[in-house]
Amino acid sequence: AAKVCGPAMVFVGSNEGFLHGFNANPDPVKNGGREIFAFAPFASLSELGRSSKPDFQARFMMDGPLIERDAYWGGRWRNVVVGTTGAGPKAIFVMDVTNTDFNGLKDSVLWELSDANQAVQAHGDAIGHVLQEPEVGVLADGTWVAVLGNGYESKSNRAQLLVVRLKDGVVLHRLDTGVGDTGEKGKEKPNGLGGVALVRDGNQVITGAYAGDRLGNLWKFDMASANRSDWRVGYGGKPMFTTHGERPITAAPNTVTHPLGGMMVLFG
């Protein structure tokens, strides 16, 4: 596990658009409960000006899930927080919280992917409202990544799996199901990928993933090869299951090993 330097922390989002970090020590004499930092991703920061207007109405800003994981790059283990803005602005971000003394956030904020961030406009059309927890793991080539469904109401309106390098936010792969589109007015079929379940081998290396979409399709993604060009949407690009009436599958599936061999995928 990563060696964390500084106080234990509690991270929480707030609908004024900031991610807050608090000292988790229960003793107030030892600065317990004191706020250590506040960080606003570009996607929410760019919205804050509206709050000063007389006709402003409150909206979601930083209400997506946050996860904390260990990851390895650059010759050492690190502690990272991966978050999304959820139903607020469309964004995903990562912070290195190995050192929680936070002498300035310049080295702690690693990256942000947003539909409003011109630096990632090549992939910004894929990013929607990500409402489920991202996943973190290591690929066959040793690269540590965040893996997530692209969420809902993206500009592409298609269900896509995003595989993003943790250290710098480079999108290594977009596994696009091709299902969903804006279409002509009145005939749109907007789609997006929900929560992801990773499949790992005995060495905890990612070999695949399962996720459902807004149109009721359950998808398998094959990611076992060290050569990313070999990755595919499973079953020849077809869903492995489709719900009756296109009822959405939003929560992450779960996987269990079957006692007679193989794997069962459970979802709701």
C-alpha positions in Angstrom: 0.0 0.0 0.0 1.1 3.6 -0.5 2.7 5.3 2.4 0.6 8.3 3.2 2.4 11.4 4.6 0.4 13.8 6.7 -2.9 13.6 8.5 -5.6 11.1 7.6 -8.3 12.8 5.5 -12.0 12.9 4.8 -12.9 14.0 1.2 -16.4 15.3 0.4 -18.0 17.1 -2.5 -20.3 20.1 -2.1 -22.8 21.7 -4.3 -21.1 25.0 -4.4 -18.7 23.2 -6.8 -15.7 22.3 -4.5 -14.1 19.1 -3.3 -13.2 19.6 0.4 -10.5 17.8 2.4 -10.8 17.7 6.1 -8.3 16.5 8.8 -9.9 13.2 10.0 -8.3 13.2 13.5 -11.1 12.9 16.1 -9.2 15.3 18.5 -9.9 19.0 17.8 -6.7 19.8 19.7 -4.8 18.0 16.9 -6.6 20.0 14.3 -9.3 17.3 13.9 -12.1 18.5 11.6 -10.0 21.4 10.2 -10.4 22.0 6.5 -7.1 21.3 4.8 -8.0 22.4 1.2 -10.8 23.0 -1.2 -10.5 22.3 -4.9 -12.8 23.2 -7.8 -12.4 21.3 -11.1 -12.4 23.5 -14.2 -15.8 22.2 -15.1 -17.5 23.5 -11.9 -15.2 26.6 -11.5 -16.4 27.8 -14.9 -20.0 27.6 -13.6 -19.5 29.6 -10.4 -20.0 33.0 -12.0 -23.7 32.2 -12.5 -24.2 32.0 -8.7 -23.8 35.8 -8.4 -26.7 36.5 -10.7 -30.1 37.5 -9.2 -32.0 34.8 -11.1 -29.6 32.0 -10.1 -31.2 28.7 -9.2 -29.3 26.1 -7.2 -28.1 23.1 -9.1 -25.9 20.0 -8.6 -22.2 20.8 -8.9 -20.0 18.3 -7.1 -22.2 15.4 -6.1 -20.6 12.5 -7.9 -18.9 9.5 -6.3 -15.4 9.7 -4.9 -13.1 6.6 -4.5 -9.6 6.3 -2.9 -7.2 3.7 -4.2 -3.5 2.7 -4.3 -1.7 2.9 -7.6 1.9 2.5 -8.8 4.0 4.6 -11.3 7.3 6.4 -11.4 8.9 3.8 -9.2 6.7 4.2 -6.1 3.2 3.6 -4.7 0.8 6.4 -4.5 -2.6 7.1 -2.9 -5.1 8.6 -5.3 -8.6 10.0 -5.2 -10.8 9.6 -8.3 -13.9 11.7 -8.5 -16.7 12.8 -10.8 -19.0 15.8 -10.7 -22.0 13.4 -11.1 -25.2 15.2 -12.1 -23.5 18.5 -12.1 -21.0 19.6 -14.9 -19.7 16.6 -16.9 -16.2 15.9 -15.5 -13.8 13.3 -14.1 -10.7 14.2 -12.1 -7.9 12.6 -10.1 -5.8 13.8 -7.2 -2.6 12.4 -5.7 -3.2 12.5 -2.0 -0.1 10.5 -0.9 1.1 13.6 0.8 -1.8 15.2 2.8 0.2 18.1 4.1 -0.9 19.9 0.9 1.7 22.6 0.7 -0.2 24.0 -2.3 -2.3 21.8 -4.7 -0.1 22.1 -7.8 1.4 18.7 -7.4 -1.7 17.1 -6.0 -4.2 17.8 -8.8 -3.2 15.3 -11.6 -5.8 15.8 -14.3 -9.3 16.5 -15.3 -11.4 15.3 -18.2 -14.4 17.4 -19.1 -16.6 18.2 -22.0 -15.7 21.9 -21.3 -11.9 21.3 -21.2 -10.4 22.2 -24.6 -7.3 20.2 -23.8 -9.2 17.0 -24.1 -11.7 18.0 -26.8 -10.7 14.8 -28.7 -12.6 12.8 -26.0 -14.8 15.5 -24.5 -17.8 14.3 -26.6 -17.8 11.0 -24.8 -18.0 12.4 -21.2 -21.5 12.6 -19.7 -22.8 12.6 -16.2 -20.9 9.8 -14.5 -23.1 8.8 -11.6 -21.3 5.5 -10.6 -17.9 4.9 -9.0 -15.0 4.6 -11.4 -12.7 1.6 -11.1 -8.9 1.5 -10.7 -6.5 -1.3 -11.7 -3.4 -2.3 -13.7 -3.3 -3.5 -17.3 -1.3 -6.4 -18.7 1.5 -3.9 -19.7 1.8 -2.6 -16.2 0.0 0.7 -16.7 -2.3 1.8 -13.9 -5.7 3.1 -15.1 -9.1 4.4 -14.2 -11.9 2.6 -16.0 -15.4 4.0 -16.2 -18.6 4.2 -18.1 -18.9 7.5 -19.9 -22.2 8.4 -18.2 -25.3 10.0 -19.5 -26.2 12.9 -21.8 -22.7 13.1 -23.4 -22.4 14.9 -26.7 -21.9 11.6 -28.5 -25.0 10.0 -26.9 -23.4 6.6 -27.3 -22.4 4.0 -24.6 -18.6 4.0 -24.3 -16.1 2.5 -21.9 -13.2 4.9 -21.1 -9.7 3.6 -20.0 -7.7 6.5 -18.7 -4.0 6.5 -17.6 -3.9 7.5 -13.9 -0.7 9.5 -13.9 -1.6 12.0 -16.6 -5.2 11.6 -17.8 -4.3 10.3 -21.2 -7.3 8.3 -22.6 -5.7 5.1 -23.7 -8.8 3.6 -25.2 -12.5 4.4 -25.9 -14.4 1.1 -26.3 -17.4 2.4 -28.2 -20.4 0.1 -28.4 -21.8 2.3 -31.3 -25.3 2.1 -29.7 -27.2 5.4 -29.2 -27.2 8.6 -31.2 -28.8 12.0 -31.4 -30.8 11.1 -34.4 -33.3 13.3 -36.1 -35.5 15.4 -33.8 -38.2 13.4 -32.2 -36.4 10.1 -32.9 -33.3 10.5 -30.7 -32.0 7.4 -28.8 -29.6 8.9 -26.3 -27.4 6.4 -24.5 -24.6 6.1 -22.1 -22.6 3.5 -20.1 -23.2 3.1 -16.4 -21.3 1.5 -13.6 -18.4 -0.9 -14.5 -17.4 -4.2 -13.0 -13.7 -5.2 -13.8 -12.6 -8.7 -14.4 -9.1 -9.5 -13.1 -6.9 -12.6 -13.3 -5.0 -14.2 -10.4 -2.4 -11.5 -10.4 -5.1 -8.8 -10.2 -4.4 -7.7 -13.8 -7.5 -6.4 -15.7 -8.7 -8.8 -18.3 -12.1 -7.4 -19.1 -15.1 -5.5 -17.9 -18.9 -5.6 -17.8 -21.3 -2.6 -17.8 -24.9 -1.8 -18.7 -26.3 1.1 -20.7 -29.3 3.5 -20.7 -31.0 1.4 -23.4 -31.0 -1.8 -21.4 -28.0 -3.5 -22.9 -25.4 -5.4 -20.9 -22.0 -5.3 -22.5 -18.8 -7.3 -22.2 -15.4 -5.7 -23.0 -12.4 -7.9 -23.8 -9.2 -6.2 -22.4 -6.8 -9.1 -21.7 -4.2 -8.4 -24.4 -1.1 -6.3 -23.6 -1.7 -4.8 -27.1 -4.6 -2.4 -26.7 -5.4 -2.5 -30.4 -6.6 -6.1 -29.7 -9.3 -4.9 -27.2 -12.8 -5.4 -28.4 -16.5 -5.1 -27.4 -17.3 -8.7 -26.7 -19.6 -11.0 -28.6 -18.7 -9.5 -31.9 -19.8 -6.1 -30.8 -23.3 -7.3 -29.7 -24.7 -7.0 -26.2 -24.7 -10.1 -24.1 -28.2 -9.4 -22.8 -30.9 -6.8 -23.5 -33.7 -6.0 -21.0 -37.4 -6.1 -22.0 -38.6 -2.6 -23.1 -35.0 -1.2 -23.0 -35.1 -0.7 -19.2 -31.9 1.0 -18.3 -29.0 -0.8 -16.5 -27.3 1.9 -14.4 -25.7 0.2 -11.4 -22.4 -1.7 -11.8 -22.8 -5.4 -12.4 -21.3 -8.0 -10.0 -19.4 -11.1 -10.9 -19.1 -14.5 -9.1 -17.3 -17.6 -10.0 -19.7 -20.5 -10.7 -18.9 -23.7 -8.8 -19.0 -25.8 -12.0 -16.7 -23.4 -13.9 -17.1 -20.1 -15.6 -18.5 -16.8 -14.3 -21.9 -15.5 -13.6 -22.7 -11.8 -14.1 -25.4 -10.4 -11.8 -27.0 -7.0 -12.5 -30.1 -5.0 -11.9 
